Amino acid sequence: MKKDSGLVYGFSAYILWGILPLYWKLLGNVGPVDILFYRIIWSLVFMTLYLIVFRKVPGFLQEVKALLKSKKKTLAIIVAAIFISLNWGIYIYTVSIGQVQQASLGYYINPLLNVLAGAIYLKEPLTKQAKLASLSAFAGVVLLTIQTGVFPFNSIFLAASFCLYGVTKKQLDLSAATSITLETLIIAPIALIYLFVVSPVGFMQYPATTNWLLIGAGIVTAIPLLLFATAVKKLSYITLGFLQYVNPTIMLAMAIFLFHEPYQLPQFIAFAFIWLGILIFVVGNLIETRKRGIRP
């Protein structure tokens, strides 16, 4: 049941992340840096309300008190906040310049890094099916990279920052709500200084519709993060890595059919290797589960 519930949380998070480019496209009149910092500020506001409404403030304060007793864990939450902020920033920028396929490629590369991190850093066992799936997915990523004609810096940065974010969160014994609240709280002072002092537009000086969309950015940011943080605690990092292919597949479909970005047969072949890797991993997991006599 624990793993099954983890899969539900994980799928939900990645589906929501997959459709997020639609939301950022609505904010085309706002600069990427401004969107990033509004996202952080309103996520913090949303999480604060969440803690109050669901009466989680005492638990939050207790967790923070325990966290501050460990310098290592305090540093870890700061590092996690930096990694997720950097990831958001490059993601928003990539989508804003009309390169949703590049963003999709980044999140296709990320699970490969997750598998590597899970096997080497977290010492999680790597099954034969996972190895074969990784090789197939890796072949697809290499083909995609070659077809772009340039080294995909944005894609690599997206993949690496989110992988390091996940690894860091795996080491923290915090509830999802506490972790996300602290991550946004840590970056909030920088965000406020930028929006009030540096931003050429000023704080919330956009048309009413845009202002409401910026406020909503906090909600669409916090909800999938809550789901992801819960999934991280319930699933192995390798399983979580392959589950993440849901996100870029949705993004790729939108890039082709909704945003009409160019997509040809060589790209389809490359993505076929990635999808084959996912199929191998899923089927392998089902076989292993049945061998152990556990209901899938």
LINNOR-V267427 format. One record per backbone hydrogen bond with DSSP energy under -1.0 kcal/mol. NH is the residue of the N-H (numbers start at 1). CO is the residue of the C=O. Records with the same first field share a line. If there is no record, write none. Layout:
# LINNOR-V267427
NH: CO, CO
This chain:
# LINNOR-V267427
5: 1
6: 2
7: 3
8: 4
9: 5
10: 6
11: 7
12: 8
13: 9
14: 10
15: 11
16: 12
17: 13
18: 14
19: 15
22: 19
23: 20
24: 20
25: 21
27: 24
30: 27
35: 31
36: 32
37: 33
38: 34
39: 35
40: 36
41: 37
42: 38
43: 39
44: 40
45: 41
46: 42
47: 43
48: 44
49: 45
50: 46
51: 47
52: 48
53: 49
54: 50
55: 52
56: 51
60: 56
61: 57
62: 58
63: 59
64: 60
65: 61
66: 62
67: 63
68: 64
70: 67
74: 70
75: 71
76: 72
77: 73
78: 74
79: 75
80: 76
81: 77
82: 78
83: 79
84: 80
85: 81
86: 82
87: 83
88: 84
89: 85
90: 86
91: 87
92: 88
93: 89
94: 90
95: 91
96: 92
97: 93
98: 95
99: 94
103: 99
104: 100
105: 101
106: 102
107: 103
108: 104
109: 105
110: 106
113: 109
114: 110
115: 111
116: 112
117: 113
118: 114
119: 115
120: 116
121: 117
122: 117
124: 118
131: 127
132: 128
133: 129
134: 130
135: 131
136: 132
137: 133
138: 134
139: 135
140: 136
141: 137
142: 138
143: 139
144: 140
145: 141
146: 142
147: 143
148: 144
153: 151
156: 152
157: 153
158: 154
159: 155
160: 156
161: 157
162: 158
163: 159
164: 160
165: 161
166: 162
167: 163
168: 164
169: 165
170: 166
171: 168
172: 169
174: 172
179: 175
180: 176
181: 177
182: 178
183: 179
184: 180
185: 181
186: 182
187: 183
188: 184
191: 187
192: 188
193: 189
194: 190
195: 191
196: 192
197: 193
199: 194
211: 207
212: 208
213: 209
214: 210
215: 211
216: 212
217: 213
218: 215
220: 216
221: 217
222: 218
223: 219
225: 221
226: 222
227: 223
228: 224
229: 225
230: 226
231: 227
232: 228
235: 231
240: 236
241: 237
242: 238
243: 239
244: 240
245: 242
246: 243
249: 245
250: 246
251: 247
252: 248
253: 249
254: 250
255: 251
256: 252
257: 253
258: 254
259: 254
261: 255
268: 264
269: 265
270: 266
271: 267
272: 268
273: 269
274: 270
275: 271
276: 272
277: 273
278: 274
279: 275
280: 276
281: 277
282: 278
283: 279
284: 280
285: 281
286: 282
287: 283
288: 284
289: 285
290: 286
291: 287
292: 288
293: 290
294: 289
